[in-house]
Amino acid sequence: MLQNQNYLSNQIGNQGDSINIRAEIERYLRYWKWFALGVILSICIAYIYLRYSTPSYIATASILIKDNKKAGLSAELEAFKDLGIVGGSSLNNTDNEIEILKSRKVIGNVVDSLNLDISYFVSGRVIQSEVYRRIAPIKINFLKKNSIFNERDTIFNIKLKDKINFDFVNEEDKIISSHVFGELISNNLGQFIIEKNLDIRSIETNVIVRILPKYYVVDSYRSRINISPVNKNSSVLMLSLVDPVREKAEDILNELVKQYNIDAVNDKNQVSKKTIQFINARLDTVGKILKIIQDDVKKFKIDKGFTGLPVEARLALESLKETNQNIIEARTQLSLAKWIEKNLEKQETRYDFLPTSLSFDSNVAISASIQMFNELITQRNQTKTNAGEKNPVLIQIENELENTRASLTKSLTNISKSLELKLTQLKKEEVKVLSKVKSIPNNERGFVDIARQQEIFSSLYQYLLKKKEETDISLAVTVPNAKIVDVAYSSKAPVSPKKRIIYLTALVLGILVPFILIYIKDLLDTKIHNKQDIESQLSIPFLGSIPKSVKKEKIVIGRDIRSSTAEAFRLIRTNLDFILAGNRKQSKSIFITSTISGEGKSFLSINIAATLALSGKKVLLMGMDLRAPKVTEYLGVPDKKGITNYITDEEIALDDIIFNIPEIKSLDIIASGVIPPNPAELLMTKRVENLFSIVKQEYDIVIVDTAPINLVTDTLLISKYADMFMYVIRANYLDKRLLTVPQELYNEKKLANMAIVLNNTDPKRAYGYGSYGYGGYGGYGYGYVEVKKPWYKKIFNWRNS
C-alpha cells in the first residue's frame, strides 16, 4: 500500500524545487486587466500633466575670461607691459570669476536693472502664465520704495477696464480702488506709477502682479544659473539658465555679463582713482614746499652773491645725506620692534595678528616667525569656533603659540639691542660729518642746508609725478574682464517637461505599480491557493482537487451531471480505488477530516459517498462530527436519530437510524443525531466499536464525516477504525502556517493512509477541468459555468487572486 501511495503522489505531480518561469508569468498575466488599467491611468495622468504644466526653456551664452594665467596678457595691455603697471595683480582665475559672476552683488545688480523682483501673470483656464516686458499689458515703475518692499511677498490683482482706467480688485473680483494710467499711487510699499503697454490692444484683461523680496529672487537665480568652463584648461565659460520665459532668460544672461564687466571695471578704477586723489594732494603739498625752497635758494644766492659749493662742501653734503637716511631707517626698525614686543606682552593683544609687511634686514628669521605666529592665530580662531576650551587640538595650538611667542620675543629683544648699538654708531658718524660741515665757511654751510632740503623734496616730487602718469595710463587702458563669445540664445524647443521621458515613465509606472501591488499582495497572502502551495510544504500524498461549485446544491454528483466538480469527484473515486487496491479487506472505511471547521469535509463526505454509490458499491455515510453536525443540514432533511442516539440508547437498532434520500437511493446514511454534552466520552464507549464492526460487515465502503482534528480530539479517538484518512484543505481559506498540523500527524503516523484533497479551488487559476472544455462532445462536458457578475467585480476580481 505504501508503494501505491508513493506512486500516486508522483503520478499526480510533485512540484520540483526549480522555479517555473511560465507559471510565474501566468500568475501575473491573470491580472492583465489591472496592468491595462494602470497603463491607461498613467498615460492619462501624463497627458494631463503635459497639457497643463508650464514648459521651461534653456538659454545659453559664452564669454571669454581674460585670464592671464591661461591666455596670456590681453592685447590691450601688451603695449604697457614695459611700464610695470600690468603684472601679477591683474591675473584672473576662472574659478574665482565664476564665484564673482554668481555673487549676490552682481546678480543683485541684474535684479535691479531688469526689475526681476516684479513679475506679471495672466490667468488662463487652468493655470497662470507669466508675461514679460513686450507682451506684458502693464508696467509698474516705483518712484519710492519703503522698507517693507523687500521684506514681504506681495500679490495684487489689476483689472484693465480700457486704455485709460484700471481697478485694483480682490480675490473675489470686487473693486478695491479705481485709478488711471500714469497716476501716482501711494501705499505701504511706496510710491509708484502704472503705465499701459500701448502695443497690447486687448482690454478687460486681469493682470496679477507679484512682488518678491530681493534676497529671495537673488538666491533663486544664484541656484538656477549654471556657469562652468568648457574644459579644464579653457578660459571660456558657458552660462545657462532654465526659465519658463525664453526672452527673460536671454535678458538675464546678457545683463549678467554686462553687470559683471561693470563691476570689474569699477573695482579696477576705484583703486586707481583713490591713488590719483592721494598723489594730487601730495603733489600740491610737496610742490608748495619745493617752491618755497627754490625761492630760498634764489634769494640766498642773490643776497650772498653765492655762485656754487666747493668740492669739499659737496662731499660733506652727500655724506650727511647718507648718514641721515641710515639713522631714520634704524630708528624706524627699532620703534617697530619695540611696538611688536609690547603687543606680545600685553594680555589683551596676545592673540592679535602681527603685521607681516615689516622689514628687518638684519634678521630674516623674525619675518618667518611673524608669519608662523599669524598662521597659528588663524588655526586657533577656526578651531575655537567649533571646539571647547579643553579640546586637545586647541590646547596643542595654544602651546605652539606660546612657544612661538617666547621665541619671537627673544628674537625681538636681541634685534632691539643690535639696532640700539647700530643707532649709537650712526650718531657718532653724524657728529663727525657735522664737524666737517662746521669747518666750511658760513655761506657754504648755509647753502648746504638749503640744498639738502631742495634735493629731498625735488626727488619726492618727481616720484609722485611718475606714479601719477602711470595711474592715468592704467585708467585709460582699463578693459572689461569678459569678452562676449556668444550672446544669450534660447531654443524654441522646451527642455522640460520632456514628453518622451514623461510618457515612458508613465508606461513603466503603469506596469510597475500593479506588479508591485500584486507582489506585495501575494507576499502578505498566507492562504493556501493551489496544489503547488501544498506540495511545497507537505510530503503527504495528494489525492485530488475539487473546483469551486457554482451551484447552491450540496450534492453535485449524479448520473447525468457532467460538471467540472462532478468529474473531479469521479477522478478522486478512481484514485481512491488505486490507493485502496492493496487493502485486502472486503469492507473499507474512509474517514474524512480537516484542520479547522468550514473547510468542506461534510460536503466532500456526501459527494464522495454519492460518487462511490453510483459505481454500484454498497456505501454507508456516517456523520461522526457530534459537535457540529452538517450532514442532515446539507441534505435538506430534518434532524433524525443518529450516532448519538445509537450510543446512548441500547434499544435502538442500526436499522432504526439508517435513512436514504431520493437523489441517491443506493446510498445509506446515518446522521449524527442530537448534540451531546460529552461527545469525547461517547466515542470511547464499546457501543462505537460494535457499530463499526457491524457496518464493515454489511457495506463495501463506509464514509465517515469526522470533527476537525485541530480543534477537538474526537477524530483521534476513533481513528483506529479507519482504513484511510482523507484530509480536506480548503483553498483560499486555510492559513499555510496550519499545514504543520497534517504534516505532524503524517510523520507520527497517527492517521492511517493519509491523503490530501484540496477543496474549493479556482478553475481559472490552474490547468484542469475548468481550463479545458469538451462540451461539444455529446454533452460530456468538463465546462465551467460562468456566473454573471457586476462589471466592477469582473474588473477587480480580487477573490480569484
C-alpha positions in Angstrom: 0.0 0.0 0.0 2.9 2.3 0.8 4.3 1.8 -2.7 0.9 2.6 -4.2 0.7 5.9 -2.2 4.2 7.0 -3.3 3.4 6.1 -6.9 0.1 8.1 -6.7 1.9 11.1 -5.2 4.4 11.0 -8.1 1.9 10.4 -10.8 -0.5 13.2 -9.7 2.5 15.6 -9.9 5.1 16.8 -7.5 6.4 20.2 -7.9 10.2 20.5 -8.3 12.5 22.9 -6.5 13.2 24.8 -9.6 11.2 28.0 -10.5 8.6 27.6 -13.1 9.1 30.7 -15.2 6.0 30.1 -17.2 3.9 29.7 -14.1 5.3 32.9 -12.7 4.4 34.8 -15.8 0.9 33.3 -16.0 0.5 34.3 -12.3 0.8 37.9 -13.3 -1.0 37.6 -16.6 -4.1 36.7 -14.8 -4.2 40.3 -13.7 -3.9 41.8 -17.2 -6.9 44.0 -16.5 -5.0 45.6 -13.7 -2.0 46.2 -15.9 -4.2 47.6 -18.7 -6.0 49.9 -16.2 -2.7 51.0 -14.7 -1.2 51.9 -18.1 -4.3 53.8 -19.2 -4.5 55.8 -16.0 -0.7 56.6 -16.0 -0.9 57.7 -19.7 -3.9 59.9 -18.9 -2.2 61.4 -15.9 0.9 62.0 -18.0 -1.2 63.7 -20.7 -2.9 66.0 -18.2 0.5 66.8 -16.7 2.0 67.7 -20.0 -1.1 69.6 -21.1 -1.2 71.9 -18.1 2.5 72.1 -17.0 4.5 75.2 -17.8 7.3 74.4 -20.3 10.8 75.6 -19.5 13.4 76.8 -22.0 17.2 76.9 -21.6 19.2 80.0 -22.6 22.9 79.8 -23.1 25.7 82.3 -23.5 29.5 82.0 -23.6 32.2 84.5 -22.5 36.0 84.6 -22.6 37.6 85.4 -19.3 40.8 87.4 -20.0 42.7 85.1 -17.7 46.4 85.8 -17.9 47.3 82.5 -16.3 45.8 80.6 -19.2 45.6 83.0 -22.1 48.5 85.4 -21.5 48.2 89.2 -21.3 45.4 90.8 -23.3 46.4 92.6 -26.5 45.2 96.0 -25.0 47.7 95.7 -22.1 50.7 94.4 -24.0 51.8 97.9 -25.0 52.1 98.9 -21.4 53.9 95.8 -20.1 57.3 97.6 -20.0 55.9 100.3 -17.7 55.3 97.7 -14.9 51.7 98.6 -14.5 50.4 95.2 -15.5 51.5 92.1 -13.8 50.6 89.6 -11.2 47.8 91.7 -9.7 45.8 91.6 -12.9 45.8 87.8 -13.2 42.3 86.3 -13.0 41.4 82.7 -12.3 38.3 81.2 -13.9 37.1 79.6 -10.7 37.3 82.9 -8.9 35.4 84.7 -11.7 32.7 82.1 -11.6 32.1 82.9 -8.0 32.1 86.6 -8.8 29.5 86.0 -11.6 27.3 84.1 -9.2 27.8 86.6 -6.3 24.8 88.2 -4.7 26.3 91.6 -5.6 26.4 91.0 -9.3 23.1 89.1 -9.5 21.5 91.8 -7.3 22.5 94.4 -9.8 20.9 92.3 -12.5 17.7 92.0 -10.5 17.7 95.8 -10.0 18.4 96.5 -13.6 15.7 94.3 -15.1 13.2 94.7 -12.2 13.1 90.9 -11.7 11.5 91.3 -8.3 8.3 92.3 -10.0 6.5 89.7 -12.1 3.4 89.8 -14.2 0.9 86.9 -14.7 -2.2 86.4 -16.7 -4.8 83.8 -15.8 -5.7 81.0 -18.2 -8.5 78.5 -17.9 -6.4 76.3 -15.6 -3.0 77.8 -14.8 -1.4 81.2 -14.6 1.3 82.2 -17.2 4.0 84.8 -16.7 4.2 87.6 -19.3 7.4 89.6 -19.7 8.2 93.0 -21.0 6.9 93.5 -24.5 3.9 91.3 -24.0 3.1 92.4 -20.5 -0.1 94.5 -20.6 1.2 97.0 -17.9 4.4 98.1 -16.3 4.9 99.3 -12.8 7.6 102.0 -12.0 8.4 102.5 -8.4 9.5 106.1 -7.6 10.0 105.4 -3.9 10.3 102.1 -2.1 9.5 101.7 1.5 11.5 99.3 3.7 8.6 96.8 3.6 9.1 96.5 -0.2 12.0 94.0 0.2 10.5 92.1 3.2 7.2 90.8 2.0 5.8 88.6 -0.8 3.1 90.8 -2.2 0.4 89.9 -4.7 -2.3 92.2 -6.1 -4.8 91.9 -8.9 -5.3 94.6 -11.6 -8.3 94.7 -13.9 -7.8 96.7 -17.1 -11.1 98.4 -18.0 -9.9 100.3 -21.0 -6.8 102.2 -22.3 -7.1 104.8 -19.6 -8.7 103.2 -16.5 -7.9 100.2 -14.3 -9.1 98.8 -11.0 -7.4 97.1 -8.1 -9.6 94.1 -7.3 -9.5 91.4 -4.6 -9.7 87.6 -5.0 -13.5 87.7 -5.3 -13.1 90.2 -8.2 -14.6 93.1 -6.1 -13.2 96.5 -6.8 -10.9 97.9 -4.1 -9.9 101.2 -5.8 -10.0 102.7 -9.3 -7.2 104.6 -11.0 -6.0 105.9 -14.3 -2.7 105.0 -16.0 0.1 107.4 -15.1 -1.4 108.3 -11.8 0.9 108.5 -8.7 -0.2 105.8 -6.3 0.9 105.5 -2.7 0.6 102.6 -0.4 2.7 100.7 2.3 5.1 99.5 -0.5 5.9 103.0 -1.6 5.0 105.4 -4.4 4.6 104.0 -8.0 3.1 104.6 -11.4 1.3 102.0 -13.5 1.8 102.5 -17.2 -0.2 100.9 -20.1 1.6 98.9 -22.7 0.3 100.6 -25.9 1.4 97.6 -28.0 -1.2 95.4 -26.3 -4.7 96.0 -27.8 -6.7 93.6 -25.6 -8.9 95.1 -22.9 -10.7 93.6 -20.0 -7.6 91.7 -19.0 -6.8 90.7 -15.5 -3.2 91.0 -14.6 -1.7 89.5 -11.4 1.4 91.4 -10.1 3.7 89.6 -7.7 6.5 91.4 -5.9 9.1 89.2 -4.2 11.7 90.2 -1.7 15.0 90.9 -3.5 17.0 88.4 -1.4 14.6 85.7 -2.4 14.9 86.5 -6.1 18.7 86.7 -5.9 19.0 83.4 -4.1 16.7 81.8 -6.7 18.8 82.9 -9.7 22.0 82.0 -7.9 20.9 78.4 -7.6 19.4 78.3 -11.2 22.2 80.0 -13.1 24.8 77.4 -14.1 28.3 78.5 -15.0 31.1 76.2 -16.0 34.3 76.2 -18.1 34.1 74.4 -21.5 37.0 72.3 -20.4 39.6 72.1 -17.6 42.3 74.3 -19.3 39.9 76.8 -21.0 39.1 80.4 -20.1 35.8 80.2 -21.9 32.8 80.0 -19.6 29.4 78.6 -20.5 26.4 80.3 -18.9 23.0 78.7 -18.9 19.6 79.4 -17.3 16.3 77.4 -17.5 13.2 79.6 -17.2 9.6 79.4 -18.4 10.0 82.7 -20.4 12.6 82.5 -23.2 13.1 86.2 -23.6 13.5 86.7 -19.8 16.3 84.0 -19.6 18.2 85.6 -22.5 18.0 89.1 -21.0 19.2 87.8 -17.6 22.3 86.2 -19.0 23.1 89.2 -21.2 22.6 91.6 -18.3 24.7 89.3 -16.0 27.7 89.6 -18.3 27.2 93.4 -18.5 27.0 93.8 -14.8 30.0 91.6 -14.3 32.1 93.8 -16.6 30.8 97.0 -15.0 31.7 95.6 -11.6 35.2 94.5 -12.7 35.9 97.9 -14.3 34.7 99.8 -11.2 36.9 97.7 -9.0 39.9 98.4 -11.1 39.2 102.1 -11.4 38.4 102.5 -7.8 41.9 101.8 -6.7 43.4 104.0 -9.4 41.1 106.9 -8.6 41.9 106.8 -5.0 45.6 106.7 -5.8 45.3 109.7 -8.1 43.5 111.6 -5.4 46.3 110.9 -2.9 49.0 111.7 -5.4 47.4 115.0 -6.4 47.1 116.0 -2.8 50.7 115.1 -2.1 51.9 116.9 -5.3 50.1 120.0 -4.2 51.7 119.9 -0.7 55.2 119.0 -2.0 55.0 121.5 -4.8 54.3 124.3 -2.4 57.2 123.3 -0.2 59.5 122.9 -3.1 58.6 126.3 -4.5 59.4 127.9 -1.1 62.8 126.1 -1.0 63.6 127.2 -4.6 62.7 130.8 -3.7 65.0 130.5 -0.6 67.9 129.2 -2.9 67.4 132.0 -5.3 67.3 134.6 -2.5 70.3 133.1 -0.8 72.4 133.3 -4.0 71.3 136.9 -4.6 71.8 138.1 -1.1 75.1 136.4 -0.5 76.4 136.6 -4.1 76.9 132.8 -3.9 78.0 131.1 -7.1 78.4 127.4 -6.0 79.8 124.9 -3.5 83.4 123.8 -3.4 84.2 120.2 -3.9 84.8 119.6 -0.2 81.4 121.0 0.7 79.6 118.8 -1.9 81.3 115.7 -0.4 80.3 116.7 3.1 76.7 117.2 1.9 76.5 113.7 0.3 78.0 112.1 3.4 75.5 113.9 5.7 72.6 112.8 3.5 73.5 109.2 3.6 74.1 109.2 7.3 70.7 110.8 8.0 68.9 108.1 5.9 70.6 105.3 7.8 69.6 106.9 11.2 66.0 107.3 10.1 65.9 103.6 8.9 67.4 102.3 12.2 65.0 104.4 14.3 62.1 103.1 12.4 63.0 99.5 12.8 63.8 99.9 16.5 60.4 101.5 17.2 58.6 98.8 15.2 60.5 96.1 17.1 59.6 97.7 20.5 55.9 98.0 19.4 55.7 94.3 18.4 57.4 93.2 21.6 55.0 95.4 23.6 51.9 93.8 21.9 53.2 90.4 22.6 53.5 91.1 26.3 50.0 92.7 26.6 47.3 90.3 27.8 44.5 91.9 25.7 46.6 91.7 22.5 48.2 88.3 23.0 46.1 86.7 20.2 46.0 89.7 17.7 47.5 89.4 14.3 51.0 90.9 13.7 51.8 93.0 10.6 53.7 90.9 8.0 54.9 93.9 6.0 57.6 94.9 8.5 61.2 94.7 7.2 64.1 93.5 9.4 67.0 93.4 7.1 69.4 92.1 9.9 67.2 89.1 10.8 65.1 87.3 8.2 64.0 84.7 10.8 61.8 87.3 12.6 59.7 87.7 9.5 59.3 83.9 9.3 58.4 83.8 12.9 55.7 86.5 12.5 54.2 84.6 9.6 54.1 81.4 11.6 52.6 83.2 14.5 49.7 84.6 12.3 49.1 81.1 10.8 48.7 79.7 14.3 46.4 82.5 15.3 44.2 81.7 12.3 44.1 78.0 13.2 43.3 78.8 16.8 40.3 81.1 15.8 38.9 78.5 13.4 39.3 75.6 15.9 37.8 77.7 18.8 34.6 78.3 16.9 33.8 74.6 16.7 35.6 73.2 19.8 35.6 73.8 23.5 38.5 75.3 25.6 39.6 71.8 26.6 39.8 70.5 23.1 43.1 68.6 22.6 43.7 70.3 19.2 43.1 73.8 20.6 45.4 73.1 23.6 48.1 72.0 21.2 47.8 75.1 19.0 47.9 77.4 22.1 51.0 75.6 23.3 52.7 76.1 19.9 51.6 79.8 20.1 53.3 80.2 23.5 56.5 78.7 22.2 56.4 80.9 19.1 55.7 84.0 21.2 58.6 83.2 23.5 61.0 82.7 20.6 59.8 85.8 18.8 60.1 87.9 22.0 63.6 86.7 22.5 64.5 87.5 18.8 63.0 91.0 19.1 64.9 91.7 22.2 68.1 90.7 20.5 67.4 92.8 17.4 66.5 95.8 19.5 69.8 95.7 21.3 71.5 95.3 17.9 69.6 98.3 16.5 70.4 100.4 19.5 74.1 99.7 19.0 73.8 100.5 15.3 72.0 103.8 16.1 74.7 104.8 18.5 77.3 104.2 15.9 75.4 106.2 13.3 75.0 109.1 15.7 78.8 109.1 16.1 79.2 109.2 12.4 76.7 112.0 12.2 78.7 114.0 14.7 81.9 113.6 12.6 80.1 114.7 9.4 78.6 117.7 11.2 82.0 118.7 12.5 83.2 118.7 8.8 80.3 120.8 7.8 81.0 123.3 10.6 84.6 123.8 9.2 83.0 125.0 5.9 82.6 128.8 5.7 79.2 130.2 6.8 77.9 131.0 3.3 78.7 127.5 2.0 77.3 125.8 5.2 74.0 127.8 4.9 73.7 126.8 1.3 74.3 123.1 2.1 71.3 123.1 4.5 69.0 124.7 1.9 70.3 122.4 -1.0 69.8 119.3 1.1 66.1 120.2 1.6 65.7 121.1 -2.1 67.1 117.8 -3.2 64.9 115.7 -0.9 61.6 117.4 -2.0 62.7 117.6 -5.6 63.1 113.8 -5.7 59.8 113.2 -4.0 58.0 115.5 -6.4 59.5 113.7 -9.4 58.5 110.3 -7.9 54.9 111.5 -7.4 54.7 112.8 -11.0 55.9 109.4 -12.3 53.3 107.5 -10.3 50.5 109.9 -11.4 51.3 109.3 -15.0 51.3 105.5 -14.5 48.0 105.6 -12.8 46.5 107.8 -15.6 47.6 105.2 -18.2 46.1 102.4 -16.1 42.8 104.2 -16.0 42.9 104.8 -19.8 43.5 101.2 -20.7 41.1 99.5 -18.2 39.1 96.9 -20.1 36.3 94.5 -19.1 37.3 91.1 -17.7 34.9 89.2 -20.0 34.7 89.2 -23.8 31.4 88.0 -25.2 31.8 85.0 -27.4 28.1 84.3 -27.9 25.2 86.4 -26.7 22.4 84.6 -24.9 20.3 82.4 -27.2 17.4 80.0 -26.4 15.9 77.2 -28.4 12.2 77.2 -29.2 12.0 73.6 -28.1 11.4 73.3 -24.3 13.8 71.3 -22.2 11.2 70.3 -19.7 8.9 68.6 -19.4 10.2 66.1 -21.9 7.3 64.3 -23.5 9.1 61.1 -24.4 10.5 60.7 -20.9 7.2 61.5 -19.2 5.3 59.0 -21.4 7.9 56.4 -21.0 8.0 56.9 -17.2 4.2 56.7 -17.1 4.2 53.5 -19.1 6.8 51.9 -16.8 4.9 53.1 -13.7 1.6 51.8 -15.2 3.2 48.4 -15.4 5.4 48.5 -12.3 2.8 49.8 -9.8 0.3 46.9 -10.4 3.2 44.5 -10.4 4.4 45.8 -7.0 0.8 45.7 -5.6 0.3 42.2 -6.8 3.7 41.1 -5.5 3.0 42.6 -2.1 -0.5 41.1 -2.0 1.0 37.7 -2.8 3.8 38.3 -0.3 1.3 39.1 2.5 -1.1 36.3 1.5 -0.7 33.3 3.8 -3.7 31.3 2.4 -3.5 28.0 0.5 -4.5 28.5 -3.1 -3.4 25.6 -5.2 -1.7 22.2 -5.3 1.7 23.8 -5.6 1.3 25.5 -2.2 0.5 22.2 -0.6 3.3 20.1 -2.3 5.9 22.8 -1.5 5.3 22.3 2.3 3.8 18.8 2.7 5.1 15.3 1.9 1.7 13.8 2.2 0.2 12.1 -1.0 -2.1 14.4 -2.9 -5.4 12.7 -3.9 -7.0 15.4 -6.0 -8.6 18.9 -6.2 -12.3 19.8 -6.1 -13.1 23.0 -8.1 -15.4 25.6 -6.7 -19.0 24.7 -7.3 -21.2 27.4 -9.0 -24.4 25.7 -7.8 -26.1 26.1 -4.5 -26.9 22.4 -4.2 -24.7 20.5 -1.8 -25.0 17.3 -3.9 -23.1 18.0 -7.1 -22.8 14.4 -8.3 -25.4 12.4 -10.3 -25.6 10.0 -13.2 -26.3 12.7 -15.8 -24.2 15.5 -14.3 -21.1 16.4 -16.2 -19.9 19.5 -14.4 -16.2 20.1 -13.6 -17.0 19.5 -9.9 -18.7 16.2 -10.6 -15.8 15.0 -12.8 -13.3 16.0 -10.1 -15.2 13.7 -7.6 -15.1 10.9 -10.2 -11.3 11.3 -10.5 -11.0 11.1 -6.7 -13.0 7.9 -6.8 -10.6 6.4 -9.3 -7.6 7.5 -7.2 -9.3 6.0 -4.1 -9.6 2.6 -5.8 -5.9 2.9 -6.6 -4.9 3.7 -3.1 -7.1 1.0 -1.5 -6.0 -1.6 -4.0 -3.5 -3.1 -1.6 -6.2 -3.3 1.2 -7.5 -6.9 1.0 -10.3 -6.3 3.4 -13.7 -6.7 2.0 -15.0 -3.6 3.6 -13.1 -0.4 3.7 -13.7 2.6 6.0 -12.6 6.1 4.8 -12.5 8.9 7.4 -12.8 12.5 6.2 -11.4 15.2 8.4 -9.8 18.7 8.2 -7.7 21.1 10.3 -10.4 23.6 11.2 -14.1 23.8 10.6 -15.5 25.3 7.4 -13.1 23.5 5.0 -15.9 21.4 3.4 -15.3 18.0 4.8 -19.1 17.3 5.2 -19.6 18.5 1.6 -16.8 16.1 0.4 -18.2 13.3 2.6 -21.6 13.5 1.0 -20.4 13.7 -2.6 -17.6 11.1 -2.2 -20.2 8.7 -0.8 -22.6 9.5 -3.6 -19.9 9.0 -6.2 -19.0 5.6 -4.8 -22.6 4.6 -4.5 -23.2 5.5 -8.2 -20.4 3.0 -9.1 -22.6 0.1 -7.9 -20.9 -0.4 -4.5 -22.8 -0.6 -1.2 -21.9 2.6 0.6 -22.7 4.0 4.0 -22.3 7.6 5.0 -21.8 8.2 8.8 -21.9 11.6 10.5 -19.4 11.3 13.3 -19.0 15.0 13.9 -21.1 15.0 17.1 -20.3 18.6 18.0 -21.3 20.5 14.8 -23.2 18.0 12.5 -23.8 19.3 9.0 -24.9 16.2 7.0 -28.7 16.5 7.5 -28.4 20.3 7.0 -26.6 19.9 3.7 -29.0 17.1 2.6 -32.0 19.3 3.4 -33.7 16.7 5.6 -34.9 17.3 9.2 -32.9 16.1 12.2 -33.1 12.4 12.7 -31.9 9.9 15.2 -28.3 9.1 14.7 -25.0 8.1 16.2 -25.6 9.8 19.5 -28.9 8.1 19.9 -27.5 4.8 19.0 -24.6 5.0 21.5 -26.7 6.3 24.4 -29.8 4.0 23.8 -29.1 0.3 23.5 -32.6 -0.4 22.5 -32.1 1.4 19.2 -31.0 -0.9 16.4 -28.8 0.1 13.5 -31.7 -0.1 11.0 -33.6 2.4 13.1 -31.1 5.2 12.3 -30.3 4.4 8.6 -32.2 6.5 6.0 -32.0 7.3 2.3 -32.5 10.4 0.1 -34.4 10.4 -3.2 -31.4 11.8 -5.2 -29.3 8.8 -4.5 -31.4 5.9 -3.3 -28.5 3.4 -3.2 -26.7 5.4 -0.5 -27.4 4.7 3.1 -26.9 7.5 5.6 -26.6 7.7 9.4 -26.9 11.2 10.8 -25.0 12.4 13.9 -28.1 12.7 16.0 -28.6 15.1 18.9 -25.6 17.1 20.0 -24.3 15.5 23.3 -22.7 17.4 26.2 -19.8 14.8 26.3 -19.0 13.7 22.7 -15.5 12.6 23.5 -16.6 10.2 26.2 -19.4 8.8 24.0 -16.9 8.0 21.2 -14.8 5.9 23.7 -17.6 3.5 24.6 -17.9 -0.1 23.5 -21.0 0.7 21.6 -18.9 2.6 19.0 -16.7 -0.4 18.4 -19.7 -2.6 17.9 -21.1 -0.1 15.4 -18.0 -0.1 13.2 -17.9 -3.9 13.4 -21.5 -4.2 12.1 -21.2 -1.6 9.3 -18.0 -3.0 8.0 -19.6 -6.4 7.6 -22.7 -5.1 5.8 -21.1 -2.4 3.5 -18.4 -2.3 0.9 -17.3 1.2 1.8 -18.0 3.3 4.9 -17.5 7.1 4.6 -17.2 8.8 8.0 -17.5 12.6 8.4 -15.5 13.4 11.5 -14.7 16.5 13.5 -11.9 19.0 12.7 -8.7 17.4 14.1 -7.0 20.6 15.3 -9.9 21.7 17.4 -11.0 18.5 19.3 -9.8 15.0 20.0 -12.9 13.2 18.7 -11.3 12.2 15.4 -8.2 10.8 17.1 -10.3 8.7 19.4 -12.0 6.8 16.5 -9.0 6.9 14.1 -8.3 3.2 14.9 -11.4 2.2 13.0 -10.2 3.9 9.7 -8.5 2.2 6.8 -7.7 5.6 5.2 -7.9 9.3 6.1 -8.9 11.8 3.5 -7.6 15.2 4.8 -9.5 18.1 3.4 -7.8 21.5 2.9 -9.9 24.4 1.6 -8.3 26.7 -0.9 -8.2 30.4 -0.2 -9.3 29.6 3.4 -6.7 27.7 5.4 -3.6 29.5 6.5 -0.3 28.0 5.3 1.1 28.0 8.8 -1.5 25.4 9.8 -0.1 22.9 7.4 2.2 21.8 10.2 -0.8 20.0 11.7 -1.3 17.4 9.0 2.4 17.0 8.4 3.0 16.2 12.1 0.1 13.7 12.0 1.6 12.1 8.9 5.1 11.9 10.4 3.8 10.4 13.7 1.5 8.0 11.8 -1.5 8.9 13.9 -3.8 8.8 10.9 -3.8 5.8 8.6 -3.0 6.2 5.0 -3.4 10.0 4.9 -4.1 11.7 1.5 -4.8 15.4 0.8 -7.8 16.7 -1.0 -7.8 20.4 -2.0 -11.3 21.8 -1.9 -12.9 24.9 -3.5 -10.1 25.6 -6.0 -10.5 28.2 -8.6 -10.7 26.6 -12.0 -9.3 29.7 -13.7 -6.1 29.7 -11.7 -4.6 26.5 -12.9 -4.8 23.8 -15.6 -7.5 21.3 -15.2 -11.1 20.6 -15.9 -12.1 24.2 -15.7 -9.5 25.2 -18.3 -10.3 22.7 -20.9 -13.9 22.4 -22.1 -15.2 19.4 -24.0 -18.7 20.5 -24.1 -19.1 19.8 -27.8 -18.6 16.0 -27.4 -22.1 14.6 -26.9 -22.7 16.6 -23.7 -19.7 15.0 -21.9 -18.5 18.4 -20.7 -16.0 19.5 -18.2 -17.1 23.1 -18.7 -17.1 25.8 -16.2 -20.4 27.5 -15.8 -19.9 31.3 -15.8 -21.8 33.2 -13.2 -22.9 36.7 -14.2 -21.2 39.3 -12.0 -21.3 43.1 -11.8 -18.8 44.9 -14.0 -16.7 46.1 -11.1 -16.3 42.5 -9.9 -15.2 41.4 -13.3 -12.5 44.1 -13.4 -11.4 43.9 -9.7 -11.8 40.2 -9.2 -9.8 40.0 -6.0 -11.4 36.8 -4.8 -9.9 35.0 -7.7 -6.5 36.3 -7.0 
